[in-house]
Amino acid sequence: MTTARLPLFPLNAVLFPGLVLPLNVFEERYRALMRELLKTDEDEPRRFVVVAIRDGREIAPTAAGMPDATTAPSATERGPADGFGPDPIQTFHRVGCVADAAKIRERADGSFEVLATGTTRVRLLSVDAGGPYLTAEVEELEEDTGDEAGALAEGVLRAFRSYQKRLAGASERSLTTGAELPDEPSVVSYLVAAAAVLDIPSKQRLLQAPDTATRLREELTLLRSETAVIRHLPSLPAVDLTRAPTHPN
């Protein structure tokens, strides 16, 4: 397996290969990461690893049960592992996704607007908190198709269209039109995993599925189950749930 050491960007979200991720970067540890990426030539990929947080937080807001604002460290004072415990790797899911930052724009206040795209699944081997931001040694995970992926992809697309219609109130105000949906099984599996309204553990299970066919089988089960639930909850404000927000950091 190919290994590499890359900057680590923990999120309360799961990134999939091929999917676009907008970021609003304001914490100093992540600003430092973006400043480092900007040193990379524009013709080269500006890569970092997005990993979902298992137990922790991306930022440290004051709330019930959290440190008081008068004693909590400011954004400029927080270390790279603050909020992630004494052994950060235990705080993160072990499978993440490499992101390529196609756009990094620094604002007047020093924060950054970033647009990145997921590229490759990776497994975390170790996490280093010795610098201004977290870095991780990762190994690339190959995407095996698995048996029956083609037929499963067709079934998932049908189930996804039905799910979208239910989610959007059968008004066709869905995430994509049928003509725009791909037919390559692994692409289908990632698109559906990203677009479905699922919690982080469910999305994480899909990301780390051992092969495309396994991911598609689980998606088929999830889509049928979610569609059945939506059918019996007509008051669900589902249209709002289809909007993907910018992730603040």
C-alpha positions in Angstrom: 0.0 0.0 0.0 1.1 3.6 -0.8 1.7 5.7 2.4 2.1 9.4 2.8 2.2 12.1 5.6 -0.4 14.8 5.0 -2.1 17.6 6.9 -5.2 16.4 8.8 -8.5 18.3 8.8 -11.0 16.8 11.3 -14.7 17.5 10.6 -18.1 16.6 11.9 -18.8 15.3 8.4 -17.7 12.6 6.0 -16.1 13.4 2.7 -16.4 10.9 -0.3 -14.2 10.7 -3.4 -15.4 12.9 -6.2 -17.5 15.1 -3.9 -17.0 18.9 -3.5 -16.4 20.3 0.0 -16.7 24.0 0.8 -14.9 25.1 3.9 -14.9 28.3 6.0 -11.6 28.2 7.8 -11.2 30.6 10.8 -9.3 28.7 13.6 -5.6 29.5 13.6 -4.5 25.9 13.5 -6.4 25.4 10.2 -5.3 28.8 8.9 -1.7 27.6 9.4 -2.6 24.5 7.3 -4.0 26.6 4.5 -1.0 29.0 4.5 1.2 25.9 4.1 -0.9 24.6 1.3 -0.6 27.9 -0.5 3.2 27.3 -0.7 2.5 24.4 -3.1 2.7 25.3 -6.8 -0.8 25.8 -8.3 0.0 23.1 -10.9 0.5 20.6 -8.0 -2.3 19.1 -5.9 -2.8 20.8 -2.5 -3.7 17.8 -0.5 -4.9 17.3 3.0 -6.9 14.5 4.7 -10.5 15.0 5.9 -11.5 12.7 8.7 -14.7 12.5 10.6 -14.6 13.1 14.3 -15.7 10.2 16.5 -15.7 11.9 19.8 -14.6 15.5 20.0 -15.3 18.8 18.3 -14.0 20.9 15.4 -14.1 24.1 17.4 -14.6 24.8 21.2 -17.7 27.0 21.6 -18.9 27.8 25.1 -22.0 25.8 26.0 -23.4 23.8 28.8 -20.7 21.4 30.0 -18.0 23.1 28.1 -15.2 25.4 29.4 -16.3 29.0 30.3 -15.3 31.6 27.7 -13.2 33.4 30.3 -10.9 30.4 30.8 -11.1 28.6 27.5 -8.2 29.2 25.2 -8.8 31.6 22.3 -8.7 30.5 18.7 -5.1 31.8 18.3 -4.0 30.0 21.5 -5.4 26.5 20.9 -2.9 23.8 20.0 -3.3 21.5 17.1 -4.9 18.7 19.2 -7.1 20.9 21.5 -10.5 19.4 21.8 -9.4 16.0 20.6 -8.1 14.4 23.8 -4.6 13.2 24.8 -4.4 10.7 21.9 -6.1 12.4 18.9 -6.2 9.3 16.7 -8.6 7.7 19.1 -11.0 10.6 18.5 -11.2 10.1 14.8 -12.6 7.5 12.5 -9.7 5.6 11.0 -10.9 5.9 7.4 -10.9 9.3 5.8 -10.6 10.9 2.3 -7.8 12.9 0.7 -9.0 16.3 -0.4 -7.5 18.5 -3.1 -7.9 22.2 -2.5 -8.7 23.7 -5.9 -9.5 27.1 -4.4 -7.9 28.7 -1.4 -8.8 32.4 -0.9 -7.6 34.4 2.1 -10.0 37.1 3.4 -9.0 40.4 4.8 -9.5 39.1 8.4 -7.0 36.2 7.8 -9.7 33.5 7.5 -9.9 31.4 4.4 -12.6 30.4 1.9 -11.7 26.9 0.6 -13.2 24.7 -2.1 -11.8 21.1 -2.1 -12.7 17.9 -3.8 -12.4 14.4 -2.4 -10.0 12.1 -4.3 -8.9 8.9 -2.5 -9.9 7.0 0.6 -7.1 6.5 3.1 -6.6 4.8 6.5 -5.0 6.7 9.4 -1.9 4.9 10.7 -0.7 7.6 13.1 -1.4 11.3 14.1 1.3 13.8 14.9 0.4 16.9 17.0 4.0 18.3 17.1 3.5 21.1 14.6 1.1 24.1 14.2 -1.6 21.7 12.8 -2.3 18.0 12.9 -0.6 15.7 10.4 -1.2 12.0 9.8 0.6 9.1 8.2 -2.0 7.4 6.0 -2.2 4.5 3.6 -4.2 4.6 0.4 -7.2 2.2 0.2 -7.9 0.6 -3.2 -11.5 0.6 -4.4 -12.4 -2.9 -5.4 -15.6 -3.2 -7.4 -16.8 -6.5 -6.0 -19.3 -8.9 -7.6 -22.6 -7.7 -8.9 -21.7 -4.0 -8.6 -23.2 -3.1 -12.0 -26.6 -4.6 -11.3 -26.6 -3.3 -7.7 -25.8 0.2 -9.0 -28.9 0.1 -11.3 -31.1 -0.8 -8.3 -29.5 1.9 -6.1 -30.2 4.5 -8.7 -33.9 3.5 -8.9 -34.2 3.5 -5.2 -32.3 6.9 -5.0 -34.7 8.5 -7.5 -37.7 7.3 -5.4 -36.0 8.5 -2.2 -35.3 12.0 -3.8 -38.9 12.4 -4.9 -40.1 11.6 -1.4 -37.6 13.8 0.2 -38.4 16.7 -2.1 -42.2 16.2 -1.8 -42.5 14.6 -5.2 -41.9 18.1 -6.8 -38.8 17.1 -8.7 -36.8 19.7 -6.7 -34.2 17.0 -6.1 -30.4 17.1 -5.9 -29.9 16.0 -9.5 -32.1 14.9 -12.4 -32.1 11.3 -13.6 -30.3 12.3 -16.8 -27.4 13.6 -14.7 -26.9 10.6 -12.5 -23.7 8.5 -13.4 -23.7 4.9 -14.2 -20.2 3.8 -13.0 -20.8 1.7 -9.9 -18.2 3.3 -7.6 -19.2 6.8 -8.6 -22.9 5.9 -8.0 -22.0 4.5 -4.5 -20.1 7.7 -3.5 -22.7 10.1 -4.9 -25.6 8.4 -3.1 -23.7 8.1 0.1 -23.0 11.8 0.1 -26.4 12.9 -1.0 -28.6 10.8 1.3 -29.6 12.4 4.6 -27.9 10.1 7.0 -26.0 10.5 10.3 -22.2 10.5 10.4 -21.9 6.8 11.6 -24.0 5.6 8.7 -22.0 7.7 6.2 -18.8 6.5 7.8 -19.8 2.9 7.4 -20.4 3.5 3.7 -17.1 5.3 3.2 -15.1 2.4 4.8 -17.0 -0.4 3.0 -14.6 -3.1 1.8 -15.7 -2.8 -1.8 -18.2 -1.0 -4.1 -20.7 -3.9 -4.1 -20.9 -4.0 -0.4 -21.4 -0.2 -0.2 -24.2 -0.4 -2.8 -26.0 -3.3 -1.0 -26.0 -1.2 2.2 -27.2 1.8 0.4 -30.1 -0.1 -1.2 -31.2 -1.2 2.3 -30.8 2.3 3.7 -32.7 4.0 0.9 -35.6 1.7 1.1 -35.8 2.1 4.8 -35.5 5.9 4.7 -38.1 6.2 1.9 -40.5 4.1 3.9 -40.0 6.4 6.9 -40.5 9.6 4.9 -43.7 8.1 3.4 -45.1 8.0 6.9 -43.8 11.4 7.9 -45.4 13.9 5.5 -44.6 16.9 7.7 -40.9 16.3 7.6 -39.2 19.5 6.3 -37.2 17.4 3.9 -36.5 20.1 1.2 -34.4 22.0 3.7 -32.4 18.8 4.5 -31.3 18.5 0.9 -29.2 21.7 1.2 -25.5 21.1 1.9 -24.1 23.7 4.2 -20.6 25.1 4.2 -18.6 23.4 7.0 -17.2 26.0 9.4 -13.8 25.5 11.0 
